[in-house]
């Protein structure tokens, strides 16, 4: 019998904990560890069976019935929905995400008042946190409980609430199996490392991070460019309260957290040297993404840079099965704009905003994972499509 080697996630209670992190009981830690390992098992052992089912049963059956091959990922999905292996994997993956939300929220909500008080102490008297109670939450956020998180990023249960952000911060480990590093900042570290390596001459004075969430990916950028003024914006007040307090607790003080809509910032023309998003654009609507990109072009200085970390786009050279399996989040993880965003031609998106085609680039980056023991070899494993800490980065220089 063939055995599959699994790289077991690190124990949740041994990963990095900052001073804003919720306290966890023995049972809560056990739940997080169980769900993280369940996700890992589904990704490395069960998920590859979907490809086998596709190649051995579903695709041949479709070709016999229709007399032709699949023409698009939608046809693949309709056929795969009938397959028992996909049904089992999909149901378990959805259940794991529901359990992750239940475990995280139950832990956070029992200490929500204490967390809010702790954040308030870190934030008190600081002009680096600016909230706007009159901000209208964009419909693409207000009407969606993103990745099954009740109330999404913006809902406040009481004045000063930070529970949504604390839940999200703790649960990222569970979803990714610790692949984002001790403080879930592997994406920010990866992009800062790439830029320092490939463009050491670039010395941004002002940096804007859009859709920052709790700021876990902007802090490594601020640390890599300590002389820069860094501004992080988001529409969710709980995220910004918690993110600012978290940054203060970690000793990163050159980031200003501001509540605002990325499509209508109000910042002056040509006021930033670098504008960044990290896994944000797929949670915006098909219309707003174009507005956001035009706003970015307007705000960039001549010679400025914009970069966007996302999962790979659905290009014609990506096979239909991979498009289908990557599209799972759009149907079962409350990511309704996922498909539209990943269908977009990023060159067309950027040129429509004003960037020149010859100044557009795409690169691949992998999360910097300081949870791993890099002295020991890791077993090869299949990609967890849609969740792997391996991203496509697209961007452009404004020249």
Secondary structure as UniProt FT lines:
FT   HELIX           12..14
FT   TURN            19..20
FT   HELIX           26..41
FT   HELIX           42..46
FT   HELIX           48..53
FT   HELIX           54..58
FT   HELIX           59..66
FT   HELIX           73..80
FT   TURN            81..82
FT   HELIX           84..109
FT   TURN            110..111
FT   HELIX           112..123
FT   TURN            124..125
FT   TURN            127..128
FT   STRAND          129..130
FT   TURN            133..134
FT   HELIX           139..142
FT   HELIX           146..148
FT   TURN            150..154
FT   TURN            159..160
FT   HELIX           163..176
FT   TURN            177..180
FT   TURN            182..183
FT   HELIX           186..198
FT   TURN            200..201
FT   STRAND          206..210
FT   TURN            213..214
FT   TURN            216..217
FT   HELIX           218..224
FT   TURN            225..227
FT   STRAND          229..234
FT   HELIX           237..249
FT   TURN            250..251
FT   STRAND          255..259
FT   TURN            262..263
FT   TURN            269..270
FT   STRAND          272..278
FT   HELIX           281..283
FT   TURN            286..287
FT   HELIX           288..299
FT   STRAND          300..310
FT   TURN            316..317
FT   HELIX           320..326
FT   HELIX           328..332
FT   TURN            336..337
FT   HELIX           338..343
FT   HELIX           346..353
FT   HELIX           357..359
FT   STRAND          360..366
FT   TURN            370..371
FT   TURN            374..375
FT   TURN            385..387
FT   STRAND          390..397
//
